Structures are given as structure tokens and as C-alpha cells.
Amino acid sequence: MASQLRTIVFPRRRVCCEISLVLVVLLCLVLSTTNALSGSGIPSNANSNIEDASEQLSDRILSPDYYKSVYKNINTNQEQRREISKTGDDADVFDIASKAGGRTPWDIGNNRPQPAIVRAYEEGKIKGRVLDAGCGVGENCIFLAKKYGIDSVTGFDLSEDAIKIATSTVENIAAEQEEKSSFWTTPKFLAASCTDVADRHREKLGITNNESLFDVVIDSGLLHCLSKEDADDYVNQISKLLKPNTGRFYIGCFSTANPDPWDNPRRISEDYLRNELFSCQEKWEILACRDCWWSRPPTRGSSTGGAFSLALWVEVRCLEQAKDD
Ligand SMILES: C[S@@+](CC[C@H](N)C(=O)[O-])C[C@H]1O[C@@H](n2cnc3c(N)ncnc32)[C@H](O)[C@@H]1O
């Protein structure tokens, strides 16, 4: 009887032991994973959230109509801006601009140039014939136009209103600047889209032969405003405007490493620049790509950087001139 009992009970006991062992191992695994995640500050359910957020954060752009219209509102009062903000998809941007007191959501005030452009000039990188793509109201152009080593400055922007403001600012200061400095070269401005500027406006850009191509193209916040498709057209146009080999294309754009909560313009990664936008190695060479701080209107700065926000500063060389399609 006793031996019968042993054969019945023991196997059951062994199965129970094995099940308990498996359960204990599983529990340990779950606990150690949770601890590791909480130690790193990542919530255990974070993965799907991160993917969703980066998709939304990196790819949202505003419409070309927004850029055409935003400068119209520069001189409207706060009340009018609030009315405008109720009507469109871009309402949040108008609202933020109003609260910040800036003329546009990127206006850093007092007609100041972007510090990254100033630094690039001081490092001797910006010289000769310069083109400013998406020049807005021309702060960077006017800064460069006063400087030694700059032969000419041309700015273009999609917004006719921005170009009108830039042109009238220059008209107001040109005489005084000419008197003040022998370096002054009066900037020219042009309303055009970066997606077809070379094909449509070669003459207006003063390009008659290879010598009159640009030495430097600067992009202070334009690339991240464009869809991927428009960005491809844009760099193709720039390749038709830059001196091959010696010409340089400098881009300042918001980076995917930027932790700020605002969800436009789109964020740009080094991987996208190297493996998509400038991936044609016979045509482009990325000479440098590094983090930099981008100046923002005071109330639109980063949570960590005051009135600055994390961006990429990119230096690109065009190896050959693109043929007309
Ligand atoms: C973020 S703002 C930067 C303005 C100026 N570069 C600055 O540093 O303050 C981007 C500018 O790009 C212009 N823009 C947007 N799409 C454009 C396009 N397709 N062609 C030319 N300019 C464009 C906008 O009108 C706007 O002035």
C-alpha cells in the first residue's frame, strides 16, 4: 500500500516541483527586466510610444501656403492674429508667434542674423558670391553684405511678402551702409521656390557662365520646412547653382536628437542626410555634420537650452554640376 502510494505521489510531486521551478525562473526574468528599464528611466511600455512620437515629431511640415501667408501678418495686431489663428490648420503656430511677440515663429528679434551663420562667416567659410535659400526678411543677407570677403549676396524666398520686407529694409539702409563701409555690397532679393529656382531664375540670379555660379549657398532653417520630395528637388536645384568642387552648401536644420515638445518643422537626422538626401556620391560629399544650437525667439526656445534649440549644422560639397533634366 505504502509503495503504491509512493509511486502515485512522487511523480506528481516531481511535476509540481518542475512547474514551480519554471514559474520562479519566469518571475525572476520579469522582475529583472522591469528593474533594468526603471533604472534606465525608460518606462517598460515605452517602445511603441517612442516610435509613434518620433514619426509624428520628425515628419510634420507646414504647407507652402502657410509660409506664403505668415509674413502678411507681420504687421497685424494681436487681435487680428488671434482671428487668423482660428481659421487654419496652422493655428498653433500663429498663436505661439503672437505670444512670443515675434514677427514670425522664427524671428529672433532686432534683425539679428543666426549665430551659426555669424560663426561660419568668422571661421572664413562664407565668402565670395553667396546665395541665401529661404532668406525670409533677409537678416542673414544683410549681415553678410556688410562683411569683408563677400562679393555679392542674393536671397530668395517663397514668400513675396518676405521679399518685399527684405527689399525695403535694404533700401532704407543702403545709402548709409555705402558711406560707412567700403565692404558693403547691396543684397538682391527674389521671390522664388527652392524646388525650381535654378530652372526658372538663372538669369535673375546673375548666372551667365561657370564663373558666376555661387561660391556658397546658406540654408538657415529652410530644409526642415520641406517634404522629402521637395527636399530632393531643392538639392538638385542647388547643384545647378553651386561652383562644382569648390562651392559649399551650409545647412542649419532641426535635428532628430532635439527633445523639444513642438512638432514642426520636421526633424532631420544625419542618417537621412547621408543615406537619402545626399546619397549620390558622384554628386555630393558631406564634409561635416555636427550638433549646434539654433537661436529661437525667447519664448520658443528649448526646455534645456533657453532661447536655443538643438540642431544640425551641415557642410556639403557639390562634386559636379547637375545637367538639365
Ligand atoms: C524657418 S524660416 C527661416 C527664415 C530665415 N532663413 C531665417 O533664418 O530666419 C524658413 C523660410 O523658408 C521659406 N520657404 C519655405 N518653403 C520654401 C520654398 N519652397 N522655397 C523657398 N523658400 C521657402 C519660408 O517662407 C521661410 O521664410
PDBQT file of the ligand as one rigid body, heavy atoms in Angstrom, charges set to zero:
ROOT
HETATM    1  C1  LIG A 401      12.198  78.927 -40.684  1.00  0.00    +0.000 C 
HETATM    2  S1  LIG A 401      12.117  80.181 -41.869  1.00  0.00    +0.000 S 
HETATM    3  C2  LIG A 401      13.791  80.788 -41.860  1.00  0.00    +0.000 C 
HETATM    4  C3  LIG A 401      13.910  82.175 -42.427  1.00  0.00    +0.000 C 
HETATM    5  C4  LIG A 401      15.344  82.743 -42.420  1.00  0.00    +0.000 C 
HETATM    6  N1  LIG A 401      16.225  81.966 -43.243  1.00  0.00    +0.000 N 
HETATM    7  C5  LIG A 401      15.872  82.828 -41.006  1.00  0.00    +0.000 C 
HETATM    8  O1  LIG A 401      16.962  82.298 -40.738  1.00  0.00    +0.000 OA
HETATM    9  O2  LIG A 401      15.220  83.473 -40.186  1.00  0.00    +0.000 OA
HETATM   10  C6  LIG A 401      12.031  79.270 -43.383  1.00  0.00    +0.000 C 
HETATM   11  C7  LIG A 401      11.888  80.145 -44.601  1.00  0.00    +0.000 C 
HETATM   12  O3  LIG A 401      11.843  79.296 -45.754  1.00  0.00    +0.000 OA
HETATM   13  C8  LIG A 401      10.872  79.821 -46.642  1.00  0.00    +0.000 C 
HETATM   14  N2  LIG A 401      10.379  78.739 -47.501  1.00  0.00    +0.000 N 
HETATM   15  C9  LIG A 401       9.545  77.717 -47.191  1.00  0.00    +0.000 A 
HETATM   16  N3  LIG A 401       9.359  76.938 -48.268  1.00  0.00    +0.000 NA
HETATM   17  C10 LIG A 401      10.102  77.460 -49.271  1.00  0.00    +0.000 A 
HETATM   18  C11 LIG A 401      10.347  77.101 -50.638  1.00  0.00    +0.000 A 
HETATM   19  N4  LIG A 401       9.753  76.052 -51.185  1.00  0.00    +0.000 N 
HETATM   20  N5  LIG A 401      11.186  77.871 -51.369  1.00  0.00    +0.000 NA
HETATM   21  C12 LIG A 401      11.792  78.943 -50.830  1.00  0.00    +0.000 A 
HETATM   22  N6  LIG A 401      11.600  79.346 -49.548  1.00  0.00    +0.000 NA
HETATM   23  C13 LIG A 401      10.764  78.616 -48.786  1.00  0.00    +0.000 A 
HETATM   24  C14 LIG A 401       9.801  80.379 -45.742  1.00  0.00    +0.000 C 
HETATM   25  O4  LIG A 401       8.991  81.327 -46.403  1.00  0.00    +0.000 OA
HETATM   26  C15 LIG A 401      10.631  80.983 -44.621  1.00  0.00    +0.000 C 
HETATM   27  O5  LIG A 401      10.980  82.306 -44.879  1.00  0.00    +0.000 OA
ENDROOT
TORSDOF 0
